Amino acid sequence: MCLDVIAKMYSKVYYMDFLNYLGLPVSIWVSWHCFDIVHFLVSLLQVFLFQKSAVHRCNMAGKPAIITRVVDSMTENLRPTRAEATDVANAVLDGADGILLGPETLCGLYPIEAIQIVGKICAEAESVYNQSLHFKRIAKHVGEPMSHAESVASSAVRTAVNVNAAMIVAFTSTGGAPRPPVPVLAVVIPRLKTNSLKWTLTGTLQARQLLSVRGVHPILSSPNVATSGGSSEDWGLKFALNHCKSMGWLKHNDRVVVFQKIGDSSVAKIVELQD
């Protein structure tokens, strides 16, 4: 899931080719208020359907959907309009992965207030978002038979729901991570690449790109976690749990579902947090 490009849906040509972009390794950036562009394709009365369909298709394809142009009035006003506030909430409820502020913070009079208000609206909408229904829709869309990775990942999500886990910890080196009903700590393990001239470690880019996925908190781990052996695996898990505790995401007796690859096997296990 290494997404080197964010495809910006900002012209008639891109909107007409939208479905083709879903097959590429890109994130999708949709401008919410480009009605003059969308009007070439659909009636004004159907714009809301296009917006919801675009985000839904991104969700089903596993592409991060980033929404922009939601509170344009805040470039000059301290508060958004009621319609804009509703747009922000609907973007969250529709399944968007992120809200991107542009002119509101670039040249607006109230950049800090814009960030604070949009953040509060998103948090309020997130609190009533039906995560379980979203997961069931994705599982139904993927269908059967699932790939090995999808099967194990979906099992980890179901386990987290059944045991009421506070978080899922997923170890990854490619940047792939699920989007389940509970927060995910994605521990990105660097990979060593060598050639005749130099040695390099990858992982920083993958960790940054995971920031665009809703509900995922990426951290870059030590390359030692990638080595085999129980002590290295225990060290990696301890590192992840200590980070969660320091951020206030976990407390005593919380359950955590750990998803990692050991050798050629993918393993999901339940860990209960102890002092």
Kinemage of the C-alpha trace (Angstrom):
@kinemage 1
@onewidth
@group {chain A} dominant
@subgroup {mainchain}
@vectorlist {calphas} color= white
{ca met a 1} P 0.000 0.000 0.000
{ca cys a 2} L 2.794 2.454 -0.735
{ca leu a 3} L 0.908 5.511 -2.026
{ca asp a 4} L 3.393 7.844 -3.668
{ca val a 5} L 0.727 10.044 -5.280
{ca ile a 6} L -2.481 11.785 -4.205
{ca ala a 7} L -4.781 12.053 -7.231
{ca lys a 8} L -6.554 15.413 -7.076
{ca met a 9} L -10.091 15.215 -8.515
{ca tyr a 10} L -10.242 18.853 -9.580
{ca ser a 11} L -11.178 18.924 -13.249
{ca lys a 12} L -13.782 17.484 -15.580
{ca val a 13} L -11.284 15.050 -17.099
{ca tyr a 14} L -10.353 13.566 -13.709
{ca tyr a 15} L -13.948 13.208 -12.596
{ca met a 16} L -14.861 11.414 -15.818
{ca asp a 17} L -11.925 9.011 -15.279
{ca phe a 18} L -12.599 8.547 -11.567
{ca leu a 19} L -13.142 4.777 -11.615
{ca asn a 20} L -9.847 4.175 -13.404
{ca tyr a 21} L -7.968 6.002 -10.645
{ca leu a 22} L -9.319 3.536 -8.090
{ca gly a 23} L -7.202 0.830 -9.708
{ca leu a 24} L -3.973 2.789 -9.206
{ca pro a 25} L -1.791 2.950 -6.043
{ca val a 26} L -2.952 6.468 -5.149
{ca ser a 27} L -4.968 8.308 -2.531
{ca ile a 28} L -8.002 10.213 -3.802
{ca trp a 29} L -8.379 13.942 -3.108
{ca val a 30} L -11.929 15.143 -3.807
{ca ser a 31} L -12.832 18.838 -3.864
{ca trp a 32} L -16.263 19.004 -2.231
{ca his a 33} L -17.330 22.338 -3.692
{ca cys a 34} L -16.314 22.014 -7.337
{ca phe a 35} L -19.940 22.194 -8.449
{ca asp a 36} L -19.000 23.991 -11.670
{ca ile a 37} L -16.955 20.934 -12.670
{ca val a 38} L -19.387 18.279 -11.481
{ca his a 39} L -22.228 20.057 -13.319
{ca phe a 40} L -20.724 18.857 -16.580
{ca leu a 41} L -21.473 15.312 -15.488
{ca val a 42} L -24.520 15.334 -13.232
{ca ser a 43} L -27.457 17.518 -12.338
{ca leu a 44} L -27.211 19.880 -9.369
{ca leu a 45} L -29.848 17.711 -7.710
{ca gln a 46} L -27.516 14.712 -7.945
{ca val a 47} L -24.267 16.292 -6.724
{ca phe a 48} L -24.732 14.849 -3.231
{ca leu a 49} L -25.062 11.371 -4.758
{ca phe a 50} L -21.794 11.800 -6.618
{ca gln a 51} L -20.057 12.961 -3.431
{ca lys a 52} L -21.284 10.010 -1.393
{ca ser a 53} L -20.637 7.544 -4.212
{ca ala a 54} L -17.063 8.802 -4.673
{ca val a 55} L -16.199 8.303 -0.992
{ca his a 56} L -17.977 4.930 -0.862
{ca arg a 57} L -16.064 3.666 -3.906
{ca cys a 58} L -12.780 4.792 -2.334
{ca asn a 59} L -13.669 2.919 0.866
{ca met a 60} L -14.523 -0.267 -0.996
{ca ala a 61} L -11.329 -0.048 -3.061
{ca gly a 62} L -9.204 0.560 0.035
{ca lys a 63} L -8.097 4.018 -1.133
{ca pro a 64} L -7.795 6.881 1.380
{ca ala a 65} L -10.370 9.567 0.513
{ca ile a 66} L -9.355 13.109 1.416
{ca ile a 67} L -12.009 15.836 1.224
{ca thr a 68} L -11.248 19.517 0.698
{ca arg a 69} L -13.077 22.834 0.202
{ca val a 70} L -15.537 22.268 3.067
{ca val a 71} L -15.356 25.540 5.056
{ca asp a 72} L -14.439 28.158 2.452
{ca ser a 73} L -16.333 30.896 4.283
{ca met a 74} L -13.824 30.704 7.153
{ca thr a 75} L -11.247 32.496 5.022
{ca glu a 76} L -13.062 35.659 6.114
{ca asn a 77} L -15.448 34.587 8.875
{ca leu a 78} L -14.797 33.272 12.361
{ca arg a 79} L -17.455 30.569 12.096
{ca pro a 80} L -18.495 28.263 9.245
{ca thr a 81} L -22.035 28.323 7.913
{ca arg a 82} L -24.474 25.661 9.051
{ca ala a 83} L -24.277 24.048 5.610
{ca glu a 84} L -20.469 23.886 5.818
{ca ala a 85} L -20.541 22.414 9.320
{ca thr a 86} L -22.970 19.779 8.044
{ca asp a 87} L -20.693 19.097 5.060
{ca val a 88} L -17.774 18.371 7.394
{ca ala a 89} L -19.856 16.005 9.529
{ca asn a 90} L -21.300 14.259 6.473
{ca ala a 91} L -17.813 13.724 5.069
{ca val a 92} L -16.904 11.850 8.259
{ca leu a 93} L -20.160 9.887 8.309
{ca asp a 94} L -19.756 8.994 4.618
{ca gly a 95} L -16.360 7.426 5.372
{ca ala a 96} L -13.792 10.066 4.391
{ca asp a 97} L -10.289 9.450 5.729
{ca gly a 98} L -9.301 13.089 6.114
{ca ile a 99} L -10.308 16.740 5.754
{ca leu a 100} L -7.811 18.995 3.997
{ca leu a 101} L -7.961 22.722 4.712
{ca gly a 102} L -6.624 24.956 1.944
{ca pro a 103} L -7.347 28.679 1.660
{ca glu a 104} L -8.827 28.634 5.181
{ca thr a 105} L -5.338 28.181 6.632
{ca leu a 106} L -3.173 29.388 3.736
{ca cys a 107} L -4.581 32.902 3.428
{ca gly a 108} L -7.594 32.964 5.750
{ca leu a 109} L -8.050 35.380 8.626
{ca tyr a 110} L -8.741 32.625 11.174
{ca pro a 111} L -6.480 29.623 10.406
{ca ile a 112} L -6.231 28.352 14.005
{ca glu a 113} L -9.957 28.655 14.602
{ca ala a 114} L -10.655 26.819 11.317
{ca ile a 115} L -8.516 23.875 12.416
{ca gln a 116} L -10.085 23.796 15.871
{ca ile a 117} L -13.688 23.971 14.660
{ca val a 118} L -13.259 21.393 11.896
{ca gly a 119} L -11.463 19.100 14.356
{ca lys a 120} L -14.289 19.367 16.880
{ca ile a 121} L -16.951 18.667 14.248
{ca cys a 122} L -15.012 15.629 13.015
{ca ala a 123} L -14.639 14.294 16.566
{ca glu a 124} L -18.372 14.711 17.208
{ca ala a 125} L -19.291 12.922 13.976
{ca glu a 126} L -16.723 10.178 14.652
{ca ser a 127} L -18.366 9.467 18.019
{ca val a 128} L -21.616 8.392 16.305
{ca tyr a 129} L -20.067 6.742 13.230
{ca asn a 130} L -21.124 3.116 12.786
{ca gln a 131} L -17.707 1.458 12.462
{ca ser a 132} L -19.068 -2.083 12.664
{ca leu a 133} L -21.462 -1.502 9.760
{ca his a 134} L -18.612 -0.032 7.722
{ca phe a 135} L -16.489 -3.136 8.344
{ca lys a 136} L -19.347 -5.461 7.355
{ca arg a 137} L -19.849 -3.554 4.095
{ca ile a 138} L -16.166 -3.859 3.205
{ca ala a 139} L -16.101 -7.574 4.073
{ca lys a 140} L -19.185 -8.145 1.907
{ca his a 141} L -17.646 -6.177 -0.958
{ca val a 142} L -14.382 -8.155 -0.818
{ca gly a 143} L -16.347 -11.399 -0.901
{ca glu a 144} L -14.936 -14.915 -0.779
{ca pro a 145} L -12.455 -16.387 -1.163
{ca met a 146} L -10.404 -13.653 0.483
{ca ser a 147} L -6.688 -13.252 -0.020
{ca his a 148} L -4.436 -14.534 2.756
{ca ala a 149} L -3.708 -11.005 4.030
{ca glu a 150} L -7.372 -9.938 3.942
{ca ser a 151} L -8.489 -13.108 5.703
{ca val a 152} L -6.044 -12.732 8.592
{ca ala a 153} L -6.630 -8.979 8.890
{ca ser a 154} L -10.427 -9.410 8.986
{ca ser a 155} L -10.014 -12.130 11.629
{ca ala a 156} L -7.982 -9.705 13.750
{ca val a 157} L -10.744 -7.101 13.425
{ca arg a 158} L -13.463 -9.579 14.401
{ca thr a 159} L -11.394 -10.690 17.379
{ca ala a 160} L -10.973 -7.068 18.481
{ca val a 161} L -14.732 -6.556 18.321
{ca asn a 162} L -15.549 -9.810 20.146
{ca val a 163} L -13.161 -9.166 23.069
{ca asn a 164} L -13.878 -5.422 23.168
{ca ala a 165} L -10.222 -4.593 22.525
{ca ala a 166} L -9.065 -1.012 23.022
{ca met a 167} L -6.634 -1.125 20.104
{ca ile a 168} L -5.095 -3.228 17.351
{ca val a 169} L -1.308 -3.260 16.972
{ca ala a 170} L -0.208 -4.190 13.444
{ca phe a 171} L 3.410 -4.694 12.432
{ca thr a 172} L 4.040 -3.771 8.791
{ca ser a 173} L 6.884 -2.986 6.435
{ca thr a 174} L 4.851 -2.123 3.321
{ca gly a 175} L 2.542 0.430 4.917
{ca gly a 176} L -0.594 -1.707 4.730
{ca ala a 177} L -3.113 -1.430 7.576
{ca pro a 178} L -6.813 -2.257 8.056
{ca arg a 179} L -9.498 0.229 9.087
{ca pro a 180} L -11.462 -1.544 11.838
{ca pro a 181} L -13.857 -0.253 14.532
{ca val a 182} L -10.984 0.354 16.995
{ca pro a 183} L -7.831 2.480 16.612
{ca val a 184} L -4.846 0.859 14.929
{ca leu a 185} L -1.224 1.394 15.907
{ca ala a 186} L 0.764 0.610 12.756
{ca val a 187} L 4.336 -0.232 13.699
{ca val a 188} L 6.288 0.292 10.478
{ca ile a 189} L 9.393 -1.903 10.435
{ca pro a 190} L 12.238 -0.506 8.298
{ca arg a 191} L 13.691 -2.686 5.563
{ca leu a 192} L 17.387 -2.736 4.714
{ca lys a 193} L 18.221 -2.196 1.047
{ca thr a 194} L 21.741 -2.525 -0.263
{ca asn a 195} L 23.608 -2.070 -3.488
{ca ser a 196} L 27.254 -1.869 -4.431
{ca leu a 197} L 27.527 1.722 -3.177
{ca lys a 198} L 25.377 2.149 -0.075
{ca trp a 199} L 23.005 0.699 2.482
{ca thr a 200} L 19.638 2.372 3.061
{ca leu a 201} L 16.685 1.804 5.389
{ca thr a 202} L 13.144 2.273 4.118
{ca gly a 203} L 10.084 2.884 6.266
{ca thr a 204} L 9.895 6.632 6.843
{ca leu a 205} L 7.820 7.222 3.703
{ca gln a 206} L 5.431 4.365 4.493
{ca ala a 207} L 4.902 5.652 8.046
{ca arg a 208} L 4.137 9.169 6.791
{ca gln a 209} L 1.688 7.915 4.173
{ca leu a 210} L -0.259 5.927 6.767
{ca leu a 211} L -1.200 9.260 8.345
{ca ser a 212} L -3.739 9.619 5.518
{ca val a 213} L -5.633 6.494 6.649
{ca arg a 214} L -8.417 7.150 9.125
{ca gly a 215} L -8.005 5.612 12.554
{ca val a 216} L -4.381 4.553 11.983
{ca his a 217} L -1.544 5.891 14.160
{ca pro a 218} L 1.804 5.023 12.525
{ca ile a 219} L 5.154 4.876 14.306
{ca leu a 220} L 8.549 3.947 12.903
{ca ser a 221} L 10.171 1.077 14.746
{ca ser a 222} L 13.735 -0.115 15.063
{ca pro a 223} L 15.071 -2.434 12.321
{ca asn a 224} L 15.768 -4.972 15.118
{ca val a 225} L 12.052 -5.871 15.176
{ca ala a 226} L 12.334 -7.333 11.694
{ca thr a 227} L 14.784 -10.009 12.794
{ca ser a 228} L 13.568 -13.428 13.855
{ca gly a 229} L 13.584 -14.728 17.385
{ca gly a 230} L 11.269 -14.411 20.349
{ca ser a 231} L 13.261 -11.684 22.087
{ca ser a 232} L 13.007 -9.361 19.065
{ca glu a 233} L 9.248 -9.957 18.792
{ca asp a 234} L 8.788 -9.305 22.503
{ca trp a 235} L 10.867 -6.133 22.233
{ca gly a 236} L 8.761 -4.873 19.337
{ca leu a 237} L 5.494 -5.526 21.164
{ca lys a 238} L 6.798 -3.899 24.356
{ca phe a 239} L 7.879 -0.872 22.336
{ca ala a 240} L 4.401 -0.576 20.772
{ca leu a 241} L 2.496 -0.990 24.055
{ca asn a 242} L 4.719 1.507 25.881
{ca his a 243} L 4.062 4.041 23.136
{ca cys a 244} L 0.289 3.506 23.432
{ca lys a 245} L 0.440 3.971 27.205
{ca ser a 246} L 2.524 7.135 26.919
{ca met a 247} L -0.061 8.588 24.495
{ca gly a 248} L -2.934 7.719 26.850
{ca trp a 249} L -4.533 5.286 24.390
{ca leu a 250} L -4.298 2.294 26.731
{ca lys a 251} L -4.856 1.753 30.424
{ca his a 252} L -4.511 -1.092 32.904
{ca asn a 253} L -6.394 -4.305 31.940
{ca asp a 254} L -7.141 -3.075 28.392
{ca arg a 255} L -7.068 -5.783 25.745
{ca val a 256} L -5.015 -5.385 22.588
{ca val a 257} L -5.121 -7.515 19.441
{ca val a 258} L -1.624 -7.885 17.997
{ca phe a 259} L -1.288 -8.662 14.295
{ca gln a 260} L 2.190 -9.606 13.053
{ca lys a 261} L 4.055 -11.890 10.717
{ca ile a 262} L 6.376 -14.457 12.283
{ca gly a 263} L 8.398 -16.301 9.689
{ca asp a 264} L 5.997 -17.298 6.914
{ca ser a 265} L 2.938 -17.218 9.189
{ca ser a 266} L 0.594 -14.327 9.980
{ca val a 267} L -0.461 -14.367 13.622
{ca ala a 268} L -3.185 -12.527 15.548
{ca lys a 269} L -3.107 -12.766 19.338
{ca ile a 270} L -4.766 -11.091 22.319
{ca val a 271} L -2.663 -9.308 24.931
{ca glu a 272} L -4.029 -7.916 28.207
{ca leu a 273} L -2.164 -4.862 29.382
{ca gln a 274} L -0.506 -5.207 32.774
{ca asp a 275} L 1.500 -2.667 34.787
